[in-house]
Amino acid sequence: MSTYQIAVIPGDGIGPEIVAAATQVLQQLAQVTSLTFELTTYEAGAATYLKHGDALPAETMMACRQAHAIFKGPTGLPDVRLPDGTEAGVLGGRFRRSLDLYVNLRPIKLYPNVPTALANRQAGEIDWVMVRENTEGLYASRGCGVVASTGQAVTDTLMITRLGTERIVRYAFEEARRRNGKKRVCCVDKSNVLRSFVFFRQIFKEIAAAEYPDIATDFMYVDAAAQAIVLEPDRFDVMVTENMFGDILSDLGGATIGGVGVCAGANIGDNAAYFEPIHGSAPNLAGKGTANPLSAILSLGLMLRYLNELAAAQRLEQAIETAFQQKTIMLNPDGSAQSGTQAVTEAVLKQLVINN
């Protein structure tokens, strides 16, 4: 029997609804395996900022540090802002810096019977993963931008370090080995223009040659990669890149597989991790029962893999795949769930019971 302490942050907007759906699935999975998940809910996000003046209270952060993993709903509301104009409820930067969660992992996979914006693409033809550096790059300037005394200019600095690049590149190569697929890592950068990306590519080449001769390598500038994600998505296996580039390209990848509603996200460090849907809080959909919970449910699979519960992760992923195959989960062209939040949840729950 394995017992895991999971810190749960429901989030804002549709967050509480899709997190509730996902935790239903997790508890059902516990019943058909030898696992126990002790879920404890904590406050954080935009509503918490309005209530306490802090989107991530110290007690929540302490509990998250002590948990085996953190399961987080989308946080932030467009109208809840800090004095500098940025959103007050967004927690990614604070978690990633405080817990040194240097890996952002976002699988891009097309499931059966999911409508895609790409003509004639079928399930299995799009299956790659974004490995995004999570602690530096342009987003290292979060909250630290320099405003000129005249008020007529602002500077945000892009930072690339050897340590940060080495560890994310190694993670990408290890991910390629784990996937048992094409075994190819594509380095995406802008080294034809910026010295910081020349440095990033140089380190990538050093590590590839010295430590991973069994893994094929590929190189693309970020603009070319954006085109390739649409025109030749089967080219990719693992992509590794800087923080902001990875953020943008993974959402583009989501558009090719039915939308970000089917995109899970993991933020992983050496001693902690949190798991979340990659989309926003969509406050306009809150309370309507129509939000697609799949991104949250799929994030559970990433959490289980992080906990090294591979059999449970495979069981969940197979349940989702089968529900798509049997069309008990159907998505609209915009990625929303045709039959609503609870119907999608029940389709996954049913498959977990059937396959018991």
C-alpha positions, 0 to 999 in steps of 0.5 A: 500500500502506497499513501501519498499526500497531495496538496490541492489548489482548486484555483479560480473561475472553472478551476474548482469544477474541473479539479473536483472532476479530476479528484473524482477520477483520482479517488476511483483510481485509488479504489481499483489500485493499491494506492491511497491519496490523502487530498488536502485543499488549500487557498491560493489564486486571485480570490485568495489575493482579494481576501488576504492580499496575497495570492499564495499565503505562507501556510499554503506554500508550507503545505505544498513543500511538505506534500508528495505532489501539488495538484493545481487548478487554473488560477488568476482572474483578468480583472484582479491585478497587482499595482504593476498591472500584471495579474495578481492570481497567477502562481506559476512564477512563485511556485517555480522560483520558490521550489526550483521547478525547472522543468515544464512538461507538456505532452501534445497528443492527438486522441481518437475522434478528436476534431483537429484544425489540421486536415487529414491528421489522425490519432497517433500522427501527433504525439510529442512533448514540449520540455520547456525551461521553467525558471529563466529565459525571458520570464526570469524578468517577471516582476523585475522589469526596469522602467525608464525614469521618463516613463517612455520605455521598459526593459525585460531581460532574457537570461540563459545560464549554463546550469539552467540549460544543462539540466533542462537539456539533460531532462529532454534527452532522458524524456526521449529515452523514456518515451521509446518512440522516435528518440529524437530531441529538437533544440528550438532557439533563435541563435541566428539573432541572439547570443543567448540562444547561441549559448543555449544551442552550444550547450545542447550540442555539448551534452548531446555529443558527450552523453546521448549519442543514441538519441538523434538531434534536430535544430530549428529556429523558433519561427520555423518550428511554429510552422513545422508544428502545423505542417509536419507535426509528426517530425517531433518527438521531444522539443526543448526550448527557452521559457517563453518560446516553450509557453507559446509553442505548446499552446500552438501544439494544443491547437493541433490536437483539439485545443488546450482543453486536452493539454496537461502540464507538469512543473518538476524540480529535484524535490517538488512538483505541481501538476495542472491544466495549461489553460486559464481560469475561463471565468465566463464559463464558471458555474455552467457545467460545460468546462472540459475537465480533460486537461486536469484529468490528464494532469493526474497521469503526469502526477502518477508518473512523477510518483513512479506509479507507472501502472496506475498512470497507464491505466488512467491513460488507457481509460481516456483513450478508450473513452475517446475511441468509443465516443463516450467523450466527444469534443466540439471543434473549439475543444469544449466538451459536447456533453459537459463536465460531469459527462466527460468525468463519468466516461473516464470513471466508467472505463476505470471500473470496466478495466478493473 
